[in-house]
Each structure stands twice: as C-alpha cells, then as structure tokens.
Amino acid sequence: MLDTTPLTAAVDHFADRLRAAPQSRLQRGAATEALALARELALYAQRIEEPDAEPREMPDAGMFAAADQITVAGRDLALVLTDPQDLTRALELVARAQKRAGV
C-alpha cells in the first residue's frame, strides 16, 4: 500500500493557508488557483477509479469553499493512488498551485 501521507499533508497545508488568507488575497486569484487544483485532483482520481467514465467537473462553490474543495479532492485522490509516480505528480500539482496562489 502506497503511503500518501505527503499528499494529504500538502493539501491540508495549502487549505490551512487559504483559510488564513485575507479575503483580498482570495479575490486576487488564490481561490481561483485552489479551485483549479481541486478540479484537477478530482479528475485525476476519477481517471484512476473509472477510466472509461465521462469526467465530472467539481462545481465552483465560491471562494470561501476553495480550501474545503482542495481538501476533499486531495483526500479522494490519496485514497485511490497506488503508483509512486502518480503521488509525485500530485505533490507537484499541489506545490505549483500553492505557489501560484501566493499563500
């Protein structure tokens, strides 16, 4: 079984930073970056779980929900990962999104 603790820790850290960020930072793009990451992680998990299914897009629940959305998507992905290369890729996605978000 693959240890996905680094992914859940990275997602939780990003989510905590978003929750602590001022509204102005969320409005300047941090929430948009978080939603984009949540959608990407959710699609990644869907491709692993149901490779032949039509992908579903995570809805935009608003800037104050972005932290929760990356938490849910990241933890869902962590549950289905079995390949260490996929874990590395997911960690890179989180790191790049957090850097772009500026939090």
N, C-alpha and C positions, 0 to 999 in steps of 0.2 A: 504494500500500500504506500502510495506517494505521500510524503509529509508536505502538506500545503499550508502549514503554519505561516511561512513567509508571505504568502499571498493574503491570507486573512489579516495578518498584522499590517501589511502595506495598505490594504483597503481601509482598515479601521483607522490608521493614522491619517490618511487623506480625508476620510469622513470627519474625524475629530477636528482637523484643521479647517474644514469647511464650516463646521458648526460654530467654531470660534471666530470665523472671519466676519468682518462688518458687512452689513447689507450692501454698502457701496462696492466692495470687492466682488461680492456675488454678482452684482449687476454689471460690473465691468468685464465679466467673462468667466469667472471661476465656476459659476453654476452651469454655464453652457458647456464648459470642458468636462465637468463632472457628469452631466447628462450624456454627453458623447461617449465617455468612458463606460458608463453604466450600460448604454446600448451595445457597445462593442463587446463587453464582457458577457452580456446576456446572449448575444448572437453566437459568441464563441461556445458557450455552454450548450446552446441549442444544437449547434453543428455536431458537437460530440455526442449528445444524447439522442438526437433524432436527425441524422444526416440527410435523410430523404424528405423531411417535413418542410413545409413552407415556413420561412423565418417569420417570427413575430417581433414587432418593434416595441420596445419599452416606451410607454407614453411619457410626455412631459408633464410632471406633476407639480411644476413650479420650482422656483429657485430654492425655497426653503426645504424641499424634499430631496434635493440632489444628493445630499450626504447619505440619506437613507437608501436611495436608489443604488448608489455605488456599493454600499454595504451588502444589500440583498444580492445584487448581480455578482459581486465578487465572491460571496459565500456560496452561491449556487454553483459558480464555476469551480470553486475549490472542491466541492463535493464530487464532481464528475471527472476531474483531472486524473490521468493515470500516467501520462508521459512527462518526464522531467523537462523536455524541450518546450512543451506547452506551458509548463509552470514558469519557465524562464521568460517565455514570450509574454505571458500575462503580467509578470512582475515588471517587465519593461514598459508595457502599456500603461500600467498604473504610475510608474515613475515619470514617464513623459507627460502624461496628463496632469499630474500634480505640478510639475514644473511649469507647464503652460498656464495652469490656473493661478500660479503665483501664491500658493498657500503652503 
